[in-house]
Amino acid sequence: MQIELASGFTIERLGVVMRPDPTRAEEIEGVLNPAAVRGPNGELYLFPRLVGANNYSRIGIARVLFSDEGIPAGIERLGIALEPEEPYELRPREAAGGCEDPRVTFVEPIGLYVMTYVALGPRGPRVALAISENCLDWERLGLVDFQPDAEAHYGKPFNNYDNKDAAFFPDAVHFKDGRAALGMFHRPLYDAHNAPRGIDHPVPGIWISGCDLDAVNHDVRNLRVMNRHALVATPLAPWESLRVGVGTPPVQTRLGYMIVYHGVNGELAQAPGDLNHVTYDAGVLIFRREQNRLLRYRSTTPILIPEIPDECDNGRNVIFPTGIDKLSEDVFDLYYGMADRYIGVARLRLPETVQYNNEAPVLALH
């Protein structure tokens, strides 16, 4: 059923595209939160998080299969892209570890697919990177190194924060210093006791950090060295009161660069071992450059909320968007985690226009 929202967006659930195979030990606890990207051959690949026993996570590779009508109808498993091997991905004391929640962006200025993922190592969750020329063979670059920004504006070492929900921008951006950078959105986890300087409402939000494009062209390993930082979005509406985080990588649309993000509301667990009682919904951020202004649209209500059984399984109410496939300037297939267990797909159609707000010039888009 197609749902038309008050914002003018329409969204239609297309169904579950992947479920865990009970015969495969590496995914008995779930398949979820996939990256999605078109390969050089035009095929659409998913990179699902595969969860085995003890929450041990790998990143798989699957090819999406389509019906004659162009509807995603299933997947073909192709193997494993990454599994925990490096010290920053392993937790030997708990016999655990993880490569989790990937996003993949084809970064045009360097001509490479860049995968961001959560490495669950001894220090907790951290953002790590891998690169590929063909979407099938991946080379690790290591953990992202968040260096102090030039003015030490925020006064906190971002490397000390747990961090998740990272995705690269597909094109170069410019921060206030005017130099071309490759931007990566992420969500550092801080609270009132250790928030960066100048953050008045210390609820985790979406940040962008940048690495120098010239340095990356000289040595691709500099992709992980981030030394410019800016806060992009913090929770505003009740449906995102606990935190917000990037879902899909930015994709260019007729209205501007669009991100489908997640917002969390409810009650967090107060003691180790307790369960969170929270809901994850999906919303939209759109950035548009007009002359010297950066305009932004942000949905005041969710575009997708957990409603059907597969999205509310076992007490988990989760819509977690992580992959997007551009079908046209106005139509996109959204791939998302369902209840931390399955992978669903929904078709999103844009309205004719949206109501933009002026943004502070923290970065500039080409």
N, C-alpha and C positions, 0 to 999 in steps of 0.2 A: 504494500500500500504506500502510495506517495503522500507525504505529509507536507503541507504548505505552512510555513512559519510566519509569524507576525512580521518578521524582519524582511520577508520577501524571498528568502531561501526556500528551496524545496529539497526534501531528502526522502529517499526510498530505500528501505532495507531490501537487499538482494539475497540474503541468506547466509548460512554458515559455509565458509569455503574450506575450512580445515578443522579437523578434530584429532585428538590424540589417538594413535594406534596402540591398542593395549598389548600388542605383541612386541612393541619396541620399548626396551627398557629406558631409553634416553628421553622418552616423552610420556611416560605413564602418568605424570602429575599434571600435564597440560602442554598445549601448544598455544602461544599467545604473542601479542605485541610485535607484529612483524614489520620490518622494513619492506618497502616495495619500490622497485625501479625497473625501467625498461633497459635491457642490455643492448649492446651494439648491434645485435641481430634483430632487435625489435620485440623480442619476447619479454613478457612481464615476469620478473622474478620476485618471490617473497623470501625474506630471511627471518623465519619465525624463531622466537625463543622456545627452545625445547627443554622442558623441565622433567628431570628424572628424580629418583629417590633422594631424599635429604635436600631438596631444593637445589640440586646440582644442575646448572643450566648450560646449554650449548646453543650456538646459533646455526640453524640449519639453512639449507638452500632448497627451494621448491619452485617449479615452474607452474604458473597459473594456466588452467585449461578453461576455454571459453565455449559457450554454446554457439550455435549458428546465429543466434540473435545478438551475440556480443556480450552475454551475461557471464560473469565468472561462475564456473560450475564445479570447480574442484582444483586439485593440485597434483603434480607429479613430484614426488620426493627425489632430490638429486644428490643428497649427501649432507655433509657438515662443512660449514664455512669456517667456524672457529669453535674450539672447545678449550676449557681451562688448561693451560700449559705453563704460562709464565708465573713468576712469584706473585705478581700483582693481581692475578686471577684466581689464586688458590688460598684456601684457608685450611692448612693441614691439621691444625688442632681439632677442628670440627669435622674433618674428612669431607670438606665441602669446598665450594668455590663457584665461580660463575662467569660466563659471558652472556650478558642479558640485554634485552630491550634495544636492539639496534635500530638506527636510522641510516639510510644511504642516500647521498646526494651526488649527482654528477656535477662536479665543480668545474665550470666551463673554463676559467682562466688557466687552469693547470691540466685540463683534459683527463681527469682521473675521477673514478668513483671513490668517494670517501665515506667510510663507515664509522660512525660514532657508536659506541656501545658502553654499557656499564660493566666494569671489571669489579667483581666482588672478591676482594682480597683481604689481607690481614688488617688493613686500615679502614675497612668498610667500603662502600660503593664509591668508585671514582670513574671519571670519563676516560676512555681509551680510544685509540684510533687505529684503523686499518685502511689500506688502499688497494685498488684493483684497476686493471685496464679492461677486464672482460666480464666482471661481476661473478666470476666463478673461482678465481684464484686470488687469495687475499694475503697481503703482507702487513704484519703488525708494525706500527710505529711506536707504540708504547703509550703510557699515560700522558694526558695533557698536562703541560707545565704552565700553570697560571702564575706568571711573573707580575710583580707590582706594575701598575700603570705608571706612565712617565711622571705624573705629578704626585704619585702616591695618594691619590684623592680619597680612596676608600679605606686606607690604613689597615687592611687585614690581608693576610696571606690566603688567597682563595684555595691553595692546595690543601689547607687544613680542613676544609669543609667536605662532608659527604656531598656527592654531586650526581645528578641524574638528568635524563630528558634532554640530551644534547642532539643537535642537528646543524649541519652546515648550510649556509646560504649558498645558492648556486652561482652567484656572480660576486664580483668585487664590491666592497663597500668602502666608505671613507668615514673615519672617526673625526673628532674635532681637530686633530693635528693635520688633516688633509691628505695623509699618505694612504695609498691604496692598500687595503687589507682584505683578508678572507675572514669572514665573520662566522662564529659558531654560537648558536643559542644554547643555553644550559640553565640548570636550576640548582644553584648551591643551597644547601640546607643550613640555615642559621636561625637563631632565635634572639630574644632581647638581650641575652648575656654576651653574645659574640657577633652581633650584626656589624656589617661594614659601616664605617663612618658616614654620617649623613642620612642613614636610613631611619626615618622616623617611625615607620610601622613595620617592625621586623617579622613579617610573615613571608615565607619563601615565595619568590616570584621568578619571572623569566628575565635572564640577563643575556647580553651578547658580549662576547670577547673576540678579539681580533689578533691575527698573526700577520706579519708584514709580507705582502705579496712578493716583493723583490727577493726577500730572504728565502721564501718557499721555492721560487723559480731557480735560485742558486742551489738549494738542497732541500728536497721534499721533506726531509725529517724536521725541518723548521715549521711544518704544519702544526706540530703539537706545542709550539712555543707561543703562548697567548700573553700579550703585554698591553692590550688596551681593553677597557671594560666599561660597560654602560648598562644601567638598569632599564629594562624595556617595559615590563608590565608587572603589577602586583595585584593581588585579589581585590575586587571591587564589589561584586554582587554576592548575594547570599549563597548562590549555588557554587561559588568558588571561594568560600570564606576561609578555608584552611590553607590552601595553596593553589597555585596554578603552575603548569609546566607545558613546555612545547610538546606537541604531539607529532604532527607531520613536519617534514622539512618544508621550507617555503617553496611555493610554486607560483610561477607567473600566470596571472589571469588578466582578463580585460579590465578588472577593477583595481589591479595592483598585485603586489606579492601577498599571497594568502598563506596563513598557517592555521590549521585546525588544531586547537590546543585542548588540554583537559583542565577542569576545575574540580576541586574536592571540597565536600562539605560533610558535616556529621561530627562524630566524636572519636578522637584518637585514643588508643589504649593508654592507660595510666601506669601500667606495670608490665614488666617482661612476661611474655607468655599470654597476655590478654589479647583479645582480638579487637581490631579497629571496627567501628560501626560507622562506615563512611560510604558515600556515593561519589562515583566518578562520572561526570558529564562532559560533553564536548561542546566547545564554542569556536568562534572564528575571529581571527585577527587579520586585518588587511592593511598593508602599508603602500602608500602611493606618493611618488615625488612629483611635485608641480613647481617648476622653476626653483626657487630657493626654499620651498616649504616641504616638510615631510608631513603628509596627512595620514591619519589612522582611523580605521573603523574597528570597533570591537563590539561583538554581540552582547547585548544586555541580558539575553536569555539563552539557554543552551539550544544548539541545533539538533542534538541527539542525547537522549537520556535512557538509562537502562529500564526497559519496560517488559521485554519478552523473556521467557524462561531461560534461554541461553545466556542472557545478559545479567541474570539475577540468580545464578546457580549457587547452591550451597551457602546462601547468605551473603554472597559477594555481589554488590550492585555496581558493575564496572563497565563503562565505555572508555576504552583507552586507545585513541587514534594514534597510529605510528607510521602508516604508509599511505601514499596517495598516487593515483594514476590519472594523468591529464588526458581526457578524451577529446576535449576541445577547449576554447577559451572560456566556456561557460559550464562545462560538465566534467565532473571528476568522480572517480570511484575511490571511496575512502575505506581503507583496510584497518581494522581495529581489534584489539583484544576484548573478549567477552568474558566477564566474570573470572578473569585470571585462569581461563580454562580452554577457550576456543578462539577461533578467528572468524570474524564476520566481515561483510562488505556491504556498503551502502552507497547509493548514487546521489551525489550532491549537485544541485543546479543553482547557479547564481541568479540574483535579482538583476533588474535593469540597472539599478544604481543603489548606493548606500550613502548614509549620512556620515561624512568624515569630520574629524576634529583635527585642529592644528596640533602638531607635536613639537616638543622641545627638540632642537637639532642635535641629538646625541650622535647621529650618524646620517650619512647621505647615501642614497641609492643611485645607481646609474640609471 
